[in-house]
Amino acid sequence: MASFFFAITISSSVLMASLLLMLALFAVNLRITGAQIGVCYGMMGNNLPSPQEVIELCKANNIVRMRLYDPNQAALEALRNSGIEVMLDVPNSDLQSLANPNNAGQWVQTNVLNFYPAVNIKYIAVGNEVKPVGDSTSWMAQYVLPAIQNVYQAIRAKGLHDQIKVSTAIDMTLIGTSYPPSKGSFRSDVRSYLDPIIGYLVYANLPLFANVYPYFSYVGDPNDISLPYALFTAPNVVVWDGSRGYQNLFDAVLDSVHAALDNTGIGYVKVVVSESGWPSDGGFAATYDNARVYLGNLIQHVKGGTPMRPNVAIETYLFGMFDENQKSPEVEKHFGVFYPNNQKKYPFNFGFSAARHWEDDIVAIKNASVSLRSDA
């Protein structure tokens, strides 16, 4: 009889251990699949909270990813041991300097290695929305690829190139053809700039960062683009592209980027949406309700994928953290998901909190298993 009870106890322990393992893995999976959303932390305001307050605000609201537009030392210090994944920008003003390998190495040492891994830096965005033709940033374009290469090599020299990915962020003005999405292509006059960058991304297994704003597409063509299509509220497919149906503009724009990359013939490149948002004031269609609907739907939508990349979650960064009163024009001041007084502007949640509840359940099961063993 004693051996019988011993066998039951062993079997119960094995079963309990297996159950705990399955629940732990499920909780981790929930956290990974549910946490596709980050928030862009801009600082162009004279009434914003301190970096430490901002990080606490993120943690309180389940925000697990952040884009930081420059290596602000106070923000990086506040991020230590927070667990928040960081996309860290090399400002456009530093591109020329980082085209020199020694300067790039020093930049990486000062702003990355001095903080990593206590600060969970996942990406480095070398330049933001540099336009190689007809823009005030055009003179910087010649430095983007050398800076990417130098920062990547500095990261690789420390054996961190699989943990920290280096790229640059583009906007949609570089897309020449976007309709239908499968015919997406880059403008012919920017190919000499982009193709070598894409080639390096393919070589080093790096993603491309893309700032995707259905808002600006809509306000630029409100006669041909419906507001429900832009807000994820269209009840049916709006655009058919062969066998692929598009029910929202975000997917159509993002897939035009996927197609533009594919159509270069250079190789596969993953796309991370490094900015997306909708203003609540200051311009045409910039209302609180439109912004609330767009952002709330975006958070839910990116868990799934696009018609061209189905069942692949879309890592996306909301723009931005706060309304920034020193930006211009007026509409640019109203993209925040929080007010400068730390109050949420919108009622939705940013993260997937079920993982936390499953962790609580795991603790409860552990306690129950202790009771079972003691009763035996």
C-alpha positions as CSV (number, residue, x, y, z in Angstrom):
1,M,0.0,0.0,0.0
2,A,2.8,2.4,0.9
3,S,4.4,1.8,-2.6
4,F,1.0,2.5,-4.2
5,F,0.7,5.9,-2.4
6,F,4.4,6.6,-3.3
7,A,3.6,6.0,-6.9
8,I,0.6,8.3,-6.8
9,T,2.7,11.0,-5.2
10,I,5.4,10.7,-7.8
11,S,2.8,10.7,-10.6
12,S,1.1,13.8,-9.1
13,S,4.4,15.6,-8.8
14,V,5.3,14.8,-12.4
15,L,1.9,15.9,-13.6
16,M,2.0,19.1,-11.6
17,A,5.5,19.9,-12.9
18,S,4.3,19.3,-16.5
19,L,1.3,21.5,-16.0
20,L,3.4,24.3,-14.5
21,L,5.8,24.1,-17.4
22,M,2.9,24.3,-19.9
23,L,1.4,27.3,-18.2
24,A,4.7,29.1,-18.0
25,L,5.3,28.6,-21.7
26,F,1.8,29.8,-22.5
27,A,2.3,32.9,-20.4
28,V,5.5,33.7,-22.1
29,N,3.8,33.1,-25.5
30,L,1.0,35.4,-24.5
31,R,3.5,38.1,-23.5
32,I,5.4,37.8,-26.8
33,T,2.4,37.7,-29.1
34,G,0.4,40.3,-27.2
35,A,3.1,42.9,-26.9
36,Q,3.5,44.1,-30.5
37,I,2.9,47.7,-29.5
38,G,5.5,50.2,-28.5
39,V,5.3,54.0,-28.1
40,C,7.5,56.7,-29.5
41,Y,8.9,59.0,-26.8
42,G,9.5,62.5,-28.2
43,M,10.6,65.4,-26.0
44,M,9.6,68.5,-28.1
45,G,7.6,70.0,-25.3
46,N,8.2,72.4,-22.4
47,N,5.7,70.8,-20.1
48,L,6.6,67.2,-20.2
49,P,7.2,64.9,-17.2
50,S,10.7,63.7,-16.3
51,P,12.1,60.6,-17.9
52,Q,11.8,58.7,-14.7
53,E,8.1,59.6,-14.5
54,V,7.7,58.6,-18.2
55,I,9.2,55.1,-17.6
56,E,7.0,54.6,-14.6
57,L,4.0,55.6,-16.7
58,C,5.0,53.1,-19.3
59,K,5.3,50.3,-16.7
60,A,1.9,51.2,-15.2
61,N,0.3,51.0,-18.6
62,N,1.9,47.8,-19.8
63,I,4.0,49.5,-22.5
64,V,6.9,47.2,-23.1
65,R,8.5,48.8,-26.1
66,M,9.7,52.4,-26.6
67,R,11.3,54.4,-29.4
68,L,13.7,57.0,-28.2
69,Y,14.7,59.6,-30.8
70,D,18.1,60.5,-29.4
71,P,20.4,58.9,-26.8
72,N,19.1,61.2,-24.0
73,Q,21.2,60.1,-21.0
74,A,18.5,60.8,-18.4
75,A,16.0,58.7,-20.3
76,L,18.5,55.8,-20.8
77,E,19.3,55.9,-17.0
78,A,15.6,55.8,-16.2
79,L,15.3,52.8,-18.5
80,R,17.8,50.7,-16.6
81,N,16.3,47.4,-15.4
82,S,12.8,48.5,-16.6
83,G,12.5,45.5,-19.0
84,I,11.3,47.9,-21.7
85,E,12.6,47.1,-25.2
86,V,14.2,50.2,-26.8
87,M,14.5,51.4,-30.3
88,L,17.3,54.0,-30.0
89,D,17.8,56.6,-32.8
90,V,20.9,58.1,-34.2
91,P,19.7,61.6,-34.8
92,N,20.0,62.9,-38.4
93,S,22.4,65.5,-37.1
94,D,24.9,62.8,-36.1
95,L,24.9,60.9,-39.4
96,Q,27.9,62.7,-40.9
97,S,29.9,62.0,-37.8
98,L,29.1,58.3,-37.6
99,A,30.1,57.8,-41.2
100,N,33.6,57.7,-39.6
101,P,34.1,54.3,-38.0
102,N,35.9,55.6,-35.0
103,N,33.1,58.1,-34.2
104,A,30.6,55.3,-34.7
105,G,32.5,53.1,-32.3
106,Q,32.6,55.8,-29.6
107,W,28.9,56.5,-30.1
108,V,28.0,52.8,-29.6
109,Q,30.2,52.7,-26.5
110,T,28.7,55.8,-24.9
111,N,25.1,55.2,-25.8
112,V,24.7,51.5,-26.1
113,L,27.4,49.4,-24.4
114,N,27.4,51.7,-21.3
115,F,23.8,50.8,-20.8
116,Y,23.2,47.4,-22.3
117,P,21.9,44.9,-21.1
118,A,20.4,46.8,-18.1
119,V,18.7,48.9,-20.8
120,N,17.2,46.4,-23.2
121,I,18.2,48.0,-26.5
122,K,16.7,46.0,-29.4
123,Y,17.1,48.3,-32.4
124,I,19.2,51.2,-33.5
125,A,17.6,53.5,-36.1
126,V,20.3,55.3,-37.9
127,G,18.5,58.3,-39.2
128,N,14.8,59.1,-39.5
129,E,13.0,59.9,-42.7
130,V,16.1,61.1,-44.7
131,K,15.0,62.0,-48.2
132,P,17.7,61.7,-50.8
133,V,16.1,64.1,-53.3
134,G,14.6,67.6,-53.0
135,D,14.6,68.0,-49.2
136,S,16.5,69.7,-46.4
137,T,17.7,66.3,-45.3
138,S,19.0,65.3,-48.8
139,W,22.6,66.2,-48.1
140,M,22.6,63.7,-45.3
141,A,21.6,60.8,-47.5
142,Q,25.2,60.0,-48.5
143,Y,26.1,59.3,-44.9
144,V,23.2,56.9,-44.0
145,L,24.6,53.7,-45.3
146,P,28.2,54.3,-44.0
147,A,26.7,55.1,-40.6
148,I,24.6,52.0,-40.6
149,Q,27.6,49.9,-41.6
150,N,29.8,51.4,-38.9
151,V,27.3,51.1,-36.1
152,Y,26.5,47.5,-37.1
153,Q,30.2,46.6,-37.2
154,A,30.7,48.2,-33.7
155,I,27.8,46.1,-32.4
156,R,29.1,43.0,-34.2
157,A,32.5,43.5,-32.7
158,K,31.0,42.9,-29.3
159,G,29.0,39.9,-30.5
160,L,25.7,41.6,-30.1
161,H,24.5,41.8,-33.7
162,D,21.9,39.1,-33.1
163,Q,20.5,40.9,-30.1
164,I,20.7,44.5,-31.4
165,K,19.5,45.2,-34.9
166,V,20.6,48.3,-36.9
167,S,18.7,50.0,-39.7
168,T,17.1,53.3,-40.8
169,A,13.6,54.6,-40.8
170,I,11.9,55.7,-44.0
171,D,8.6,57.5,-44.7
172,M,6.1,56.8,-47.5
173,T,7.3,59.6,-49.7
174,L,9.9,57.2,-51.0
175,I,7.2,54.9,-52.4
176,G,6.5,55.7,-56.1
177,T,3.7,53.2,-56.7
178,S,1.4,52.0,-53.9
179,Y,-1.7,50.9,-55.7
180,P,-2.5,48.1,-55.9
181,P,-0.3,47.0,-53.0
182,S,1.3,44.1,-54.9
183,K,2.6,46.6,-57.5
184,G,4.4,48.6,-54.8
185,S,7.7,50.1,-55.8
186,F,10.2,52.7,-54.7
187,R,10.5,55.9,-56.7
188,S,13.1,55.6,-59.5
189,D,15.0,58.6,-58.3
190,V,15.6,57.1,-54.8
191,R,16.7,53.7,-55.9
192,S,20.4,54.6,-56.0
193,Y,20.0,55.6,-52.4
194,L,17.8,52.7,-51.2
195,D,19.1,49.7,-53.1
196,P,22.6,49.6,-51.4
197,I,20.9,50.0,-48.0
198,I,18.5,47.2,-48.8
199,G,21.4,45.1,-49.9
200,Y,23.2,45.6,-46.6
201,L,20.0,44.8,-44.6
202,V,19.7,41.5,-46.5
203,Y,23.4,40.7,-46.0
204,A,23.3,41.4,-42.2
205,N,19.7,40.0,-41.7
206,L,18.4,43.4,-40.5
207,P,14.9,44.8,-40.8
208,L,13.7,48.1,-42.4
209,F,11.9,50.6,-40.2
210,A,8.9,52.3,-41.9
211,N,6.8,55.2,-40.6
212,V,3.3,54.4,-41.8
213,Y,0.5,57.0,-41.5
214,P,-2.9,56.3,-43.0
215,Y,-3.9,59.7,-41.6
216,F,-1.7,61.5,-44.1
217,S,-2.7,59.3,-47.0
218,Y,-6.4,60.0,-46.2
219,V,-6.0,63.8,-45.8
220,G,-4.1,63.9,-49.0
221,D,-6.8,62.2,-51.0
222,P,-10.2,62.2,-49.1
223,N,-12.2,62.0,-52.3
224,D,-10.8,58.6,-53.2
225,I,-10.0,57.2,-49.7
226,S,-12.9,56.7,-47.3
227,L,-12.6,57.5,-43.6
228,P,-13.8,54.0,-42.5
229,Y,-11.1,52.5,-44.7
230,A,-8.5,54.6,-42.9
231,L,-9.8,53.9,-39.4
232,F,-10.1,50.1,-39.7
233,T,-14.0,50.4,-39.6
234,A,-14.9,49.5,-43.2
235,P,-17.4,46.6,-42.9
236,N,-16.2,44.8,-46.0
237,V,-13.2,44.5,-48.3
238,V,-12.6,47.9,-50.0
239,V,-9.7,47.0,-52.4
240,W,-9.1,43.7,-54.1
241,D,-5.6,43.0,-55.3
242,G,-5.9,39.7,-57.1
243,S,-6.9,37.2,-54.5
244,R,-6.0,39.5,-51.6
245,G,-8.7,41.7,-50.1
246,Y,-7.9,44.9,-48.2
247,Q,-10.3,46.1,-45.6
248,N,-8.1,48.9,-44.2
249,L,-5.6,51.4,-45.5
250,F,-2.8,50.5,-43.0
251,D,-2.5,47.0,-44.5
252,A,-2.5,48.4,-48.0
253,V,0.2,50.9,-47.3
254,L,2.4,48.4,-45.4
255,D,2.0,45.8,-48.1
256,S,3.1,48.3,-50.7
257,V,6.3,48.6,-48.7
258,H,6.6,44.8,-48.6
259,A,6.1,44.6,-52.3
260,A,8.5,47.5,-53.0
261,L,11.2,45.6,-51.1
262,D,10.4,42.3,-52.9
263,N,10.2,44.0,-56.3
264,T,13.8,45.2,-56.0
265,G,14.8,41.6,-56.3
266,I,17.5,42.1,-53.7
267,G,16.2,39.8,-51.0
268,Y,13.7,39.5,-48.2
269,V,13.6,42.2,-45.6
270,K,11.3,42.3,-42.5
271,V,9.5,45.6,-41.9
272,V,9.0,47.1,-38.5
273,V,6.5,49.9,-38.3
274,S,8.5,52.5,-36.4
275,E,5.7,55.1,-36.3
276,S,2.0,55.2,-36.8
277,G,-0.6,57.5,-35.3
278,W,-3.5,59.8,-35.7
279,P,-3.8,63.4,-34.4
280,S,-6.7,64.4,-32.1
281,D,-6.7,68.1,-33.1
282,G,-5.1,70.7,-35.3
283,G,-6.1,69.6,-38.8
284,F,-8.5,68.1,-41.2
285,A,-10.1,64.8,-39.8
286,A,-7.9,65.3,-36.7
287,T,-10.5,64.6,-34.0
288,Y,-10.4,62.9,-30.6
289,D,-12.9,60.2,-31.8
290,N,-11.0,59.5,-35.1
291,A,-7.7,59.2,-33.2
292,R,-9.3,57.0,-30.5
293,V,-10.8,54.6,-33.1
294,Y,-7.7,54.4,-35.2
295,L,-5.3,53.8,-32.4
296,G,-7.5,51.3,-30.6
297,N,-8.1,49.3,-33.7
298,L,-4.4,49.5,-34.7
299,I,-3.4,48.0,-31.3
300,Q,-5.7,45.0,-31.9
301,H,-5.0,44.7,-35.6
302,V,-1.2,44.3,-35.5
303,K,-1.5,41.0,-33.6
304,G,-2.5,39.4,-36.9
305,G,-0.6,40.4,-40.0
306,T,-1.4,41.8,-43.5
307,P,-2.8,40.0,-46.6
308,M,0.7,39.8,-48.0
309,R,2.3,38.7,-44.7
310,P,-0.6,36.8,-43.0
311,N,-0.4,35.4,-39.5
312,V,2.8,37.4,-38.8
313,A,2.4,39.9,-36.0
314,I,3.4,43.5,-37.0
315,E,5.7,45.1,-34.5
316,T,4.4,48.7,-34.4
317,Y,5.3,51.9,-32.5
318,L,2.6,54.4,-31.8
319,F,3.4,58.0,-32.3
320,G,3.6,59.4,-29.9
321,M,3.9,59.3,-26.1
322,F,2.7,62.9,-25.4
323,D,1.2,65.9,-27.1
324,E,4.4,68.0,-27.8
325,N,3.7,71.8,-27.8
326,Q,6.9,72.8,-29.4
327,K,6.3,70.9,-32.7
328,S,4.9,72.5,-35.8
329,P,2.7,72.7,-37.8
330,E,-0.3,72.7,-35.4
331,V,-1.4,69.2,-36.2
332,E,1.9,67.8,-35.2
333,K,1.3,68.9,-31.6
334,H,-1.6,66.5,-31.1
335,F,-0.4,62.9,-31.7
336,G,0.1,62.0,-28.1
337,V,-1.5,59.0,-26.4
338,F,-1.0,60.7,-23.0
339,Y,-1.4,64.3,-21.9
340,P,1.7,66.0,-20.4
341,N,0.1,65.6,-17.0
342,N,0.5,61.8,-17.3
343,Q,-3.2,61.2,-17.9
344,K,-4.3,58.8,-20.6
345,K,-5.9,60.5,-23.5
346,Y,-7.7,57.3,-24.7
347,P,-9.4,54.5,-22.8
348,F,-7.7,51.5,-24.5
349,N,-4.9,49.4,-23.1
350,F,-1.5,49.2,-24.7
351,G,-0.4,45.7,-23.6
352,F,-1.8,42.3,-23.2
353,S,-2.3,41.8,-19.5
354,A,-3.5,38.1,-19.7
355,A,0.1,37.0,-19.3
356,R,0.2,38.6,-15.8
357,H,-3.0,36.8,-14.8
358,W,-1.5,33.5,-16.0
359,E,1.5,34.2,-13.9
360,D,-0.8,34.7,-10.9
361,D,-2.5,31.4,-11.8
362,I,0.9,29.6,-11.9
363,V,1.7,30.8,-8.4
364,A,-1.7,29.6,-7.2
365,I,-1.1,26.2,-8.8
366,K,2.3,26.0,-7.2
367,N,0.7,26.7,-3.8
368,A,-1.9,24.1,-4.5
369,S,0.7,21.5,-5.4
370,V,2.5,22.1,-2.1
371,S,-0.8,21.4,-0.3
372,L,-1.4,18.3,-2.3
373,R,2.1,17.0,-1.4
374,S,1.6,17.8,2.2
375,D,-1.7,16.0,2.3
376,A,-0.1,12.9,0.7
